[in-house]
Amino acid sequence: MEAERRPERPPAERSSPGQTPEEGAEALAEFAALHGPALRASGVPERYWGRLLHKLEHEVFDAGEVFGIMQVEEVEEEEDEAAREVRKKQPNPGSELCYKVIVTRESGLQAANPNSIFLIDHAWTCRVEHARQQLQQVPGLLHRMANLMGIEFHGELPSAEAVALVLEEMWKFNQTYQLAHGTAEEKMPVWYIMDEFGSRIQHADVPSFATAPFFYMPQQLAYTLLWPLRDLDTGEEVTRDFAHGETDPLIRKCMLLPWAPTDMLDLSSCTPEPPAEHYQAILEENKEKLPLDINPVVHPHNHIFKVYTDVQQVASSLTHPRFTLTQSEADADILFNFSHFKDYRKLSQERPGVLLNQFPCENLLTVKDCLASIARRAGGPEGPPWLPRTFNLRTELPQFVSYFQQRERWGEDNHWICKPWNLARSLDTHVTKSLHSIIRHRESTPKVVSKYIESPVLFLREDVGKVKFDIRYVVLLRSVKPLRLFVYDVFWLRFSNRAFALNDLDDYEKHFTVMNYDPDVVLKQVHCEEFIPEFEKQYPEFPWTDVQAEIFRAFTELFQVACAKPPPLGLCDYPSSRAMYAVDLMLKWDNGPDGKRVMQPQILEVNFNPDCERACRAFLWQCMFCGQQEPCGIFATDEQPHELGGDGRSLGCTFSNP
């Protein structure tokens, strides 16, 4: 028996030593108050909670008294070539050993018994970005994981080959959970591998047991809970559903692909825009109430706007005489909020003249799955050329698997990047060429998967070499109908710290550019005025004015499709709304219609309320809220935002009074 065993107190002992029944009941009530919501969400029956508390308090690992691990050698039968090829892809091909967990206790196991819940320890817990480093540095970890996964490993020192094999195979064993509270970093998904006992439990579509991760707060430790779904006799197998909670047969087939290889090449990879019901469901989930129709309010030319804000950058940077801060939300002419505004209907009814820094339904731009959906209005099911091919892993997993397998068959590049729907700063974002990894990432947080840019335009850093870089532009949306979009042509640059290559995919400083949140990482800063001549020196055939014209054309197309349909399928035309967004993009090499090499902008994401001090400059506020044609003589003309025409060309600073 490989599971850890620790002695358990007699079943009759229902409370800790020295505890009265009343004290035991009080302890259970406290436990239920603290952990009840998580246990209910996981489906753990309440009849087990008392014994679960006891086992947690005393670290009782008693699975060894009830279960055993069997080694099973599969018998080779006569098979045709196709079946032989399928067998070769199985986790334990040929006559290699595989494992099963069975009930060994002579009396079997009764689901109604309050003691029929078991703790499974975790052999390895990590975040994906730290996995390689831990395998290389934690003594004994690589050896244990290799043995657990059936990978041959010889010697004491970690080899690159063994580490790579474990990193690939671990997606057949990984489980995940995330904390509900804390900072964005603390709430990132955690991946873990159960101990040898838990990892030997096999899949069944109709399982005999359920499992769930459980974080025990007093110990600050995570376990996996195991409990029966029915009574079991001696010798019956312990199984769980690897695709628990999913009922759609096609989605289940995709989710089980890491363990049961499936050819999905015959399935269409086409991803048309979702139907109207999809957007209505998003509106209802966000609890956003659309405004009533209102008429624009005209303010005098010299009106002083009272601004209420919870954004510290605004409070400290807004010094123009046309704007004054107020602590009273009720007295404000402008609401500039960091948090998302929800009740536009009430605002339109009670205070239609109050301006605000958000548009109803702007999540269509700022949430990555919605961005990919609306972009298909410009480029069809595969999306426009300015957005990497993107799939929603919640709703388009089968299409993605088919597309991945098609590219694999044709020998095309298959590097992808998994991103959460609604996080920035590259949090929980992973570059991979492993289909198994992408499928399993679907189980953590809602994610999209986008084609990784395998041929980016690089920038030569003399201290490093040719590195990836991305560009951030601030755009201002003044109105939806008519579409009035301005772009600030002072842009920001971010650089990787290591020379680019399609290897070491977990090397953050090679594949990512967001370096300003880690004090231990070098932050390369180059102002756009310095960047442009150096860029043109490195790429003399590509004047920056031409490159930027293509970038602005992409921005225009994006906002045109975002505003093309009525809400909730598009941004709402609310006359009192204004918005400032940061659009992050890269450039990639592509071939033009004439076969010549071109730089194609690739929009990565659109950020609401960008964390950018210069974006708080007063002339941007004048553009959004005052609409003045003149810059009041306090800022240089070349720093004014430019209005984009329908073809993406700058129309200059041509604002009109609201």
C-alpha positions in Angstrom: 0.0 0.0 0.0 1.6 3.3 -1.1 -0.8 5.8 0.5 0.5 7.4 3.7 -1.0 5.8 6.8 -1.4 7.3 10.2 -3.2 5.8 13.2 -6.8 6.8 13.7 -8.6 7.1 17.0 -11.4 4.7 17.6 -14.6 5.7 15.6 -16.6 6.1 18.8 -14.4 9.0 19.9 -16.3 11.8 18.3 -14.5 14.7 20.0 -11.0 15.6 20.8 -9.5 14.6 24.1 -10.8 16.7 26.9 -13.8 18.0 24.8 -17.3 17.6 26.0 -20.0 16.8 23.5 -21.2 20.4 23.7 -17.7 21.6 22.9 -17.5 19.2 20.0 -20.8 20.5 18.7 -19.6 24.0 19.0 -16.3 23.2 17.2 -18.3 21.6 14.4 -20.6 24.6 14.1 -17.5 26.9 13.8 -16.0 24.5 11.2 -19.3 24.6 9.2 -19.5 28.4 9.4 -16.0 28.7 8.1 -15.8 25.9 5.5 -19.5 25.1 4.9 -19.8 27.2 1.7 -16.8 25.5 0.1 -17.9 22.0 1.2 -21.4 22.6 -0.2 -20.0 24.0 -3.5 -17.9 20.8 -3.8 -20.9 18.6 -3.1 -19.5 17.0 0.1 -22.5 15.6 2.1 -23.0 17.1 5.5 -23.0 13.6 7.1 -19.2 13.5 6.6 -18.4 16.9 8.1 -17.9 15.8 11.7 -15.5 13.0 10.9 -13.8 15.3 8.4 -13.1 17.8 11.1 -11.7 15.1 13.3 -9.4 13.8 10.6 -8.2 17.3 9.7 -7.5 18.3 13.3 -5.5 15.1 13.9 -4.1 14.6 10.4 -5.7 11.2 10.1 -4.7 9.5 6.8 -6.6 6.3 7.1 -7.2 5.4 3.4 -4.7 2.5 3.8 -7.1 0.7 6.1 -9.8 0.6 3.4 -8.1 0.7 0.0 -5.2 -0.9 -1.9 -3.3 -0.2 -5.1 -3.2 -3.0 -7.7 -0.7 -3.3 -10.4 -2.4 -4.5 -13.6 -0.7 -5.8 -16.7 -2.8 -5.5 -19.8 -3.1 -8.6 -21.9 -2.3 -8.1 -25.5 -5.0 -9.4 -27.8 -5.1 -9.7 -31.6 -5.6 -6.3 -33.0 -5.5 -4.5 -36.4 -3.0 -1.8 -37.3 -5.4 1.1 -36.3 -6.0 -0.4 -32.8 -2.3 -1.0 -32.4 -1.6 2.7 -33.2 -4.2 3.8 -30.6 -2.7 1.5 -28.0 0.7 3.0 -28.6 -0.7 6.4 -27.6 -2.1 5.1 -24.3 -0.5 6.3 -21.0 0.8 2.7 -20.4 1.3 1.2 -23.9 2.2 -2.5 -24.5 2.6 -4.7 -21.5 3.7 -2.0 -19.2 2.1 -1.8 -15.8 -0.9 0.3 -15.0 -2.6 0.8 -11.6 -6.0 0.6 -10.1 -7.2 1.4 -6.6 -9.7 -1.1 -5.1 -11.6 -1.5 -1.9 -9.6 -4.1 0.2 -11.5 -4.0 3.5 -13.5 -7.2 4.0 -16.6 -5.3 5.1 -16.5 -3.1 2.0 -17.5 0.6 2.3 -20.9 2.1 3.1 -21.7 5.6 1.7 -24.0 6.3 4.7 -21.2 5.7 7.2 -20.1 9.2 8.5 -16.5 7.9 8.5 -16.5 7.2 4.8 -14.5 10.3 3.9 -10.8 10.3 3.4 -7.9 12.8 3.1 -5.5 12.5 0.2 -2.2 14.3 0.6 -0.6 16.3 -2.2 2.8 15.3 -3.4 3.6 18.5 -5.3 2.0 21.9 -5.3 3.1 24.7 -7.6 2.2 27.5 -10.0 3.0 26.6 -13.6 5.6 29.2 -14.0 7.6 27.8 -11.1 7.4 24.1 -12.1 10.6 23.7 -14.0 12.7 25.5 -11.3 11.2 23.3 -8.6 11.9 20.1 -10.5 15.5 21.3 -10.9 16.1 22.5 -7.4 13.9 20.7 -4.9 15.8 17.5 -3.7 14.0 14.3 -4.6 11.0 16.0 -6.4 12.0 15.0 -10.0 12.7 11.4 -8.9 9.3 11.1 -7.1 7.4 12.7 -10.0 9.1 10.5 -12.6 8.3 7.4 -10.6 4.7 8.5 -10.1 4.2 9.2 -13.8 6.0 6.1 -15.0 8.9 8.0 -16.5 12.3 6.3 -16.5 14.8 8.4 -14.5 18.4 7.4 -13.8 21.0 9.1 -11.7 20.7 11.7 -9.0 21.1 15.0 -10.9 18.1 16.3 -12.8 18.5 16.0 -16.5 16.9 18.4 -19.0 15.2 15.5 -20.8 13.6 14.1 -17.6 12.4 17.5 -16.5 10.8 18.1 -20.0 9.1 14.7 -19.8 7.6 15.4 -16.4 6.5 18.9 -17.5 4.6 17.3 -20.4 3.2 14.3 -18.5 2.1 16.3 -15.4 -1.0 17.5 -17.2 -2.4 13.9 -16.9 -2.0 14.2 -13.1 -2.5 17.9 -12.3 -5.5 19.2 -10.4 -6.2 22.8 -9.5 -7.8 25.2 -7.1 -7.6 28.9 -6.3 -8.1 31.0 -3.2 -11.2 33.1 -3.1 -9.6 36.0 -1.2 -6.3 38.0 -1.4 -4.5 40.0 -4.1 -4.7 39.1 -7.8 -1.4 37.3 -7.4 -2.6 35.3 -4.4 -5.8 34.3 -6.2 -3.9 32.8 -9.2 -4.7 29.1 -9.8 -2.6 26.6 -7.9 -1.8 23.2 -9.5 -1.1 20.1 -7.5 -0.5 16.4 -7.9 -2.0 14.0 -5.5 0.2 11.5 -3.7 0.8 8.1 -5.2 -2.5 6.8 -3.8 -4.7 9.6 -5.2 -2.8 9.7 -8.5 -3.6 6.0 -9.1 -7.4 6.5 -9.0 -8.6 6.0 -12.6 -11.3 7.6 -14.6 -14.9 6.3 -15.2 -17.8 8.1 -16.8 -19.9 6.7 -14.0 -17.6 7.0 -11.1 -17.8 5.2 -7.7 -16.2 8.1 -5.8 -16.0 11.9 -5.9 -13.0 14.1 -5.1 -12.6 17.7 -4.4 -9.7 20.0 -3.3 -10.2 21.5 0.1 -8.2 24.3 1.8 -8.2 23.9 5.6 -7.7 27.4 6.9 -6.5 26.7 10.5 -3.5 24.8 9.0 -3.3 26.8 5.8 -3.0 23.5 4.0 -4.7 22.0 1.0 -5.9 18.4 0.8 -8.1 16.4 -1.6 -11.2 14.9 -0.1 -12.4 11.5 -1.3 -15.9 10.1 -0.6 -18.1 7.3 -2.1 -21.1 7.9 -4.3 -22.5 4.5 -3.5 -21.8 1.4 -1.4 -18.8 -0.7 -2.5 -17.9 -4.3 -1.9 -14.4 -5.7 -1.4 -12.5 -5.8 -4.7 -14.6 -3.0 -6.4 -12.6 -0.3 -8.1 -12.3 3.3 -6.8 -12.9 5.6 -9.8 -13.5 9.3 -10.3 -14.8 11.3 -13.3 -11.9 13.2 -14.8 -14.4 15.5 -16.6 -16.6 16.0 -13.6 -19.5 18.4 -14.0 -19.5 18.4 -17.8 -22.5 16.8 -19.5 -21.9 17.7 -23.2 -20.5 14.5 -24.9 -18.3 16.4 -27.3 -16.8 18.6 -24.6 -16.2 15.6 -22.4 -14.4 13.9 -25.3 -12.1 16.9 -25.5 -11.6 17.1 -21.8 -10.6 13.5 -21.6 -8.2 13.7 -24.6 -5.0 13.8 -22.4 -5.9 10.2 -21.3 -7.9 9.0 -24.3 -6.4 10.3 -27.5 -9.1 11.3 -30.0 -8.9 12.3 -33.6 -11.1 15.4 -34.1 -9.9 16.4 -37.6 -13.3 15.8 -39.1 -14.8 18.5 -36.9 -15.1 22.0 -38.3 -12.8 24.5 -36.6 -15.0 27.4 -37.8 -15.9 29.8 -35.0 -18.6 32.2 -36.1 -19.7 35.1 -33.9 -21.9 33.9 -31.0 -25.7 34.5 -31.2 -27.4 37.5 -29.6 -28.4 35.3 -26.6 -24.7 34.9 -25.7 -24.4 38.7 -25.3 -27.7 39.0 -23.4 -26.4 36.4 -21.0 -23.2 38.3 -20.4 -25.2 41.5 -19.7 -27.4 39.7 -17.2 -24.3 38.0 -15.6 -22.6 41.4 -15.2 -25.9 42.8 -13.7 -25.6 45.9 -15.9 -28.7 48.0 -16.5 -28.8 49.8 -19.8 -29.7 53.5 -19.8 -32.8 55.2 -21.1 -32.5 57.5 -24.1 -31.3 61.0 -23.1 -30.4 64.2 -24.9 -26.8 65.5 -24.6 -26.3 68.2 -22.0 -24.6 71.4 -23.3 -22.3 73.1 -20.8 -21.2 76.8 -21.1 -17.7 77.3 -22.6 -16.3 78.4 -19.3 -18.1 75.7 -17.1 -16.0 74.4 -14.2 -16.6 70.6 -13.9 -16.8 69.1 -10.5 -15.1 65.7 -10.6 -15.7 62.8 -8.2 -13.1 60.0 -8.5 -11.7 57.0 -6.7 -8.6 56.9 -8.9 -5.6 58.2 -7.0 -3.7 59.1 -10.2 -6.6 61.4 -11.2 -6.9 62.9 -7.8 -3.2 63.8 -7.7 -2.7 64.8 -11.3 -5.8 66.7 -12.4 -4.8 70.3 -12.0 -6.4 72.1 -14.9 -8.7 75.1 -14.0 -11.6 73.7 -15.9 -11.8 70.8 -13.4 -12.1 70.7 -9.6 -12.3 67.7 -7.3 -15.2 67.1 -5.1 -15.7 64.6 -2.2 -19.5 64.5 -2.9 -20.6 62.1 -5.6 -24.0 63.8 -5.5 -22.5 67.2 -6.5 -20.3 65.9 -9.3 -20.6 66.8 -13.0 -18.2 63.9 -13.8 -17.9 60.5 -12.3 -14.4 59.0 -12.9 -14.5 55.6 -11.3 -12.0 52.8 -11.2 -14.7 50.2 -10.5 -17.2 49.3 -13.2 -20.4 51.2 -13.2 -23.6 49.1 -13.3 -26.8 51.0 -13.0 -26.9 53.3 -16.1 -30.7 53.2 -16.1 -30.9 54.9 -12.7 -28.3 57.4 -13.7 -30.0 58.3 -16.9 -33.3 58.7 -15.1 -32.1 60.8 -12.1 -28.9 62.6 -13.4 -28.8 62.4 -17.2 -26.3 65.4 -17.3 -23.6 63.6 -15.3 -20.7 62.6 -17.4 -18.8 59.4 -16.7 -15.7 57.6 -17.8 -17.4 54.4 -19.0 -19.7 53.1 -21.7 -22.4 50.6 -21.2 -21.3 47.2 -22.5 -17.7 48.2 -22.9 -16.7 44.7 -21.6 -17.1 43.8 -25.3 -13.7 45.5 -25.7 -12.0 44.9 -22.4 -12.8 41.2 -21.8 -10.7 39.0 -24.1 -13.4 36.4 -25.1 -15.8 39.2 -26.0 -13.1 41.1 -27.9 -12.4 38.0 -30.0 -16.2 37.5 -30.7 -16.9 41.0 -31.9 -13.7 41.1 -34.0 -15.2 38.3 -36.2 -17.5 41.0 -37.6 -14.4 42.3 -39.4 -12.7 39.1 -40.4 -15.3 36.4 -40.4 -15.1 33.2 -38.4 -11.3 33.2 -38.2 -11.1 36.8 -37.1 -9.4 39.9 -38.7 -5.7 40.0 -39.6 -5.1 42.4 -36.7 -6.1 39.9 -34.0 -4.4 36.6 -33.4 -6.7 33.6 -34.0 -8.5 33.1 -30.7 -10.8 30.5 -29.2 -12.9 30.7 -26.1 -12.0 27.5 -24.2 -15.3 27.4 -22.4 -17.5 27.5 -25.6 -15.1 26.6 -28.4 -12.9 23.8 -27.1 -13.8 21.2 -29.8 -13.1 23.7 -32.6 -9.8 24.6 -31.0 -8.8 20.9 -30.7 -9.7 20.3 -34.3 -7.7 23.4 -35.4 -4.7 22.3 -33.3 -4.7 18.9 -34.8 -5.1 20.3 -38.3 -2.0 22.5 -37.8 -0.2 19.5 -36.3 -1.0 17.4 -39.4 0.2 20.0 -41.8 3.4 20.7 -39.9 2.4 24.3 -39.0 3.6 26.2 -36.0 1.5 25.2 -32.9 2.6 27.6 -30.2 -0.3 29.1 -28.3 -0.8 31.4 -25.4 -3.5 30.8 -22.7 -4.9 34.0 -21.1 -7.6 34.6 -18.5 -10.7 36.4 -19.9 -10.4 39.3 -17.5 -6.9 39.8 -16.1 -4.0 42.0 -17.2 -0.3 42.2 -16.4 0.3 38.8 -18.0 -1.1 37.2 -14.8 -2.0 33.4 -15.2 -0.8 33.6 -18.8 1.1 30.7 -20.3 2.9 30.0 -23.6 2.8 26.3 -24.6 2.7 23.9 -27.5 1.1 21.2 -25.4 -2.5 20.4 -26.3 -2.9 18.6 -23.0 -1.8 21.7 -21.1 -4.2 23.9 -22.9 -7.1 21.5 -22.3 -6.4 21.3 -18.6 -6.0 25.0 -18.2 -9.7 25.3 -19.0 -10.4 23.8 -15.6 -8.8 26.7 -13.6 -10.2 30.1 -14.6 -12.2 31.1 -17.7 -9.6 31.4 -20.5 -9.1 32.1 -24.1 -6.3 30.6 -26.1 -4.7 32.7 -28.9 -2.2 31.8 -31.5 1.2 32.8 -30.2 3.1 35.2 -32.4 5.9 33.0 -33.6 7.4 35.6 -36.0 7.3 38.9 -34.0 9.0 42.0 -35.2 12.0 42.3 -32.9 14.0 45.2 -31.5 17.7 45.1 -31.2 18.9 45.8 -27.6 22.6 46.2 -27.6 22.9 44.7 -24.1 20.7 41.6 -24.9 20.1 41.0 -28.6 16.9 41.0 -30.6 13.9 41.0 -28.2 10.2 41.1 -28.3 8.5 44.4 -27.6 4.9 45.6 -27.3 3.3 49.0 -27.7 0.6 50.7 -25.7 -1.5 53.5 -27.1 -4.1 55.5 -25.2 -7.3 55.9 -27.1 -10.3 58.1 -26.2 -13.8 57.2 -27.1 -15.9 60.3 -27.2 -19.2 58.9 -28.7 -20.6 55.8 -30.3 -23.1 57.5 -32.7 -21.4 59.1 -34.5 -18.2 57.2 -33.7 -15.7 59.7 -32.5 -12.4 58.0 -31.6 -9.1 59.8 -30.7 -5.7 58.4 -30.3 -2.8 59.8 -28.4 0.3 59.4 -30.6 2.7 59.4 -27.6 2.9 55.7 -27.0 4.6 53.5 -24.4 7.0 50.6 -25.0 7.8 47.5 -23.1 10.6 45.1 -23.9 11.6 41.5 -23.0 14.9 41.1 -21.2 16.2 38.1 -23.2 16.7 37.4 -26.9 13.7 35.9 -28.5 13.5 32.3 -29.6 10.8 29.7 -29.7 12.1 27.7 -26.8 12.1 27.9 -23.0 8.5 28.7 -23.1 8.3 29.2 -19.3 11.1 31.8 -19.4 9.1 34.9 -18.5 11.8 37.4 -19.4 12.1 35.9 -22.9 8.5 35.7 -23.8 6.8 38.5 -21.9 7.3 42.2 -21.7 5.5 43.3 -18.5 8.5 43.9 -16.2 7.3 46.9 -14.1 5.6 44.9 -11.3 8.7 42.9 -10.1 11.4 45.0 -8.4 13.9 42.2 -9.0 13.5 42.3 -12.8 15.3 44.8 -15.1 12.9 47.3 -16.6 14.0 48.6 -20.0 12.6 52.0 -20.7 12.8 53.8 -24.1 10.7 56.9 -24.9 8.8 56.8 -28.1 10.8 59.8 -29.4 14.0 57.8 -29.0 12.4 54.6 -30.3 11.2 55.8 -33.6 14.6 56.8 -35.2 16.2 53.6 -33.8 13.4 51.5 -35.2 13.7 53.1 -38.6 17.5 52.5 -38.4 16.9 48.8 -37.8 14.1 48.6 -40.4 14.8 51.3 -43.0 12.1 49.9 -45.4 9.4 50.5 -42.8 8.9 54.2 -41.9 7.2 54.6 -38.6 4.5 56.8 -40.1 3.5 53.9 -42.4 3.6 51.4 -39.5 1.5 53.7 -37.3 -1.0 54.2 -40.1 -1.7 50.5 -40.1 -2.0 50.5 -36.3 -4.5 53.3 -36.4 -6.4 51.5 -39.2 -6.7 48.4 -36.9 -8.0 50.6 -34.0 -10.6 52.1 -36.3 -11.9 48.7 -37.5 -12.0 47.4 -33.9 -14.1 50.3 -32.7 -16.3 50.2 -35.8 -17.3 46.6 -35.2 -17.6 47.2 -31.4 -20.2 50.0 -32.1 -21.8 48.4 -35.2 -24.7 46.7 -33.3 -27.1 47.8 -30.6 -26.5 46.8 -27.0 -25.8 44.3 -25.6 -24.2 43.2 -28.9 -22.3 46.5 -29.1 -21.3 49.4 -27.1 -24.3 51.5 -26.0 -24.8 55.0 -27.5 -25.0 56.9 -24.2 -24.4 60.6 -24.8 -23.0 61.2 -21.2 -20.4 58.4 -21.6 -16.7 59.0 -22.4 -13.9 56.5 -22.0 -10.1 56.1 -22.0 -8.6 52.8 -23.0 -5.1 51.4 -23.4 -4.6 49.2 -26.4 -1.7 46.9 -26.3 -0.3 45.5 -29.5 2.7 43.8 -31.1 3.9 43.7 -34.7 4.4 40.5 -36.6 5.9 39.6 -39.9 3.4 38.6 -42.6 3.1 38.5 -46.4 1.1 41.2 -48.2 -1.1 40.6 -51.2 1.9 41.2 -53.5 4.0 38.6 -51.6 6.2 41.2 -50.0 7.0 41.1 -46.3 4.8 43.5 -44.2 4.5 44.4 -40.5 1.0 43.4 -39.4 -0.3 45.0 -36.1 -1.6 42.4 -33.6 -3.9 43.8 -31.0 -3.4 41.9 -27.7 -5.9 43.4 -25.4 -7.8 46.6 -24.5 -7.5 47.8 -21.0 -10.0 49.9 -19.1 -8.6 52.8 -16.9 -5.0 52.3 -18.0 -2.4 52.4 -15.2 -0.5 55.2 -16.9 0.3 58.5 -15.2 0.7 60.5 -18.5 -2.8 59.3 -19.5 -4.1 61.6 -16.7 -2.8 64.7 -18.4 -5.4 67.5 -18.6 -5.6 67.8 -22.4 -6.9 64.2 -22.5 -9.6 65.3 -20.2 -10.3 68.4 -22.3 -10.8 66.1 -25.3 -13.1 63.7 -23.4 -15.2 66.2 -21.4 -14.7 69.7 -22.7 -14.5 69.2 -26.5 -12.5 72.4 -27.0 -10.7 72.9 -30.3 -7.9 74.9 -28.6 -5.4 73.3 -26.2 -5.6 76.4 -23.9 -1.9 77.1 -24.6 -0.6 74.8 -21.8 0.5 71.8 -23.8 2.5 71.3 -26.9 0.4 70.8 -30.0 2.2 67.5 -31.0 1.0 66.0 -27.8 -2.7 66.5 -28.6 -4.7 63.3 -29.3 -5.7 62.9 -33.0 -9.2 62.0 -34.2 -9.3 58.9 -36.4 -11.2 59.0 -39.7 -13.2 56.0 -41.1 -10.0 54.8 -42.8 -7.9 55.0 -39.7 -6.1 58.2 -40.8 -5.6 61.0 -38.3 -7.9 63.9 -38.8 -6.0 66.1 -36.4 -7.3 67.7 -33.2 -10.8 68.7 -34.3 -13.0 68.6 -31.3 -16.4 70.2 -31.1 -18.2 71.6 -28.0 -20.6 69.1 -26.5 
